[in-house]
């Protein structure tokens, strides 16, 4: 009589693992979508360059001359 032993399958179809993986991914996608919605809903400040204030000061000095 021969008994065949099935080797453990490392990447088997463990339903609970696959379901938890799916739920985790879905939660990440929902969080990313919420972050994107929040970013779009906020008003954007007009950004100045890193020399913005110096350039404005230089222009006001030019007007005085």
C-alpha positions as CSV (number, residue, x, y, z in Angstrom):
1,X,0.0,0.0,0.0
2,X,1.5,3.3,-1.0
3,X,0.4,6.5,0.7
4,X,0.9,9.6,-1.3
5,X,1.6,12.6,0.7
6,X,0.7,15.9,-0.8
7,X,3.4,18.5,-0.5
8,X,2.4,21.8,1.2
9,X,1.5,24.3,-1.4
10,X,3.1,27.7,-0.5
11,X,0.9,29.7,-2.9
12,X,-2.3,27.8,-2.5
13,X,-5.8,29.2,-2.8
14,X,-6.3,30.0,0.9
15,X,-9.7,31.7,0.7
16,X,-9.3,33.7,3.9
17,X,-5.9,35.0,2.9
18,X,-7.1,36.0,-0.6
19,X,-10.2,37.7,0.9
20,X,-8.1,39.6,3.5
21,X,-5.7,40.6,0.7
22,X,-8.6,41.9,-1.4
23,X,-10.1,43.8,1.5
24,X,-6.7,45.4,2.3
25,X,-6.2,46.5,-1.3
26,X,-9.7,47.8,-1.6
27,X,-9.2,49.8,1.6
28,X,-6.0,51.3,0.3
29,X,-7.8,52.3,-2.9
30,X,-10.6,53.9,-1.0
31,X,-8.1,55.9,1.2
32,X,-6.2,57.0,-1.9
33,X,-9.4,58.2,-3.6
34,X,-10.5,60.1,-0.4
35,X,-7.1,61.8,-0.3
36,X,-7.4,62.8,-4.0
37,X,-10.9,64.2,-3.4
38,X,-9.7,66.2,-0.4
39,X,-6.8,67.6,-2.3
40,X,-9.1,68.7,-5.1
41,X,-11.6,70.3,-2.7
42,X,-9.0,72.5,-1.0
43,X,-8.3,75.9,-2.5
44,X,-4.9,76.2,-3.9
45,X,-2.7,79.0,-2.8
46,X,-0.9,80.9,-5.4
47,X,2.7,79.8,-5.0
48,X,5.6,82.1,-5.4
49,X,9.1,81.1,-6.5
50,X,11.8,80.9,-3.9
51,X,12.9,84.4,-4.9
52,X,9.3,85.7,-4.9
53,X,9.8,88.3,-2.1
54,X,13.1,89.5,-3.3
55,X,11.7,90.0,-6.8
56,X,8.7,92.0,-5.4
57,X,11.1,94.1,-3.2
58,X,13.3,94.8,-6.3
59,X,10.3,95.9,-8.3
60,X,9.1,98.3,-5.5
61,X,12.7,99.7,-5.4
62,X,12.7,100.2,-9.1
63,X,9.4,102.2,-8.9
64,X,10.9,104.6,-6.3
65,X,13.8,105.6,-8.6
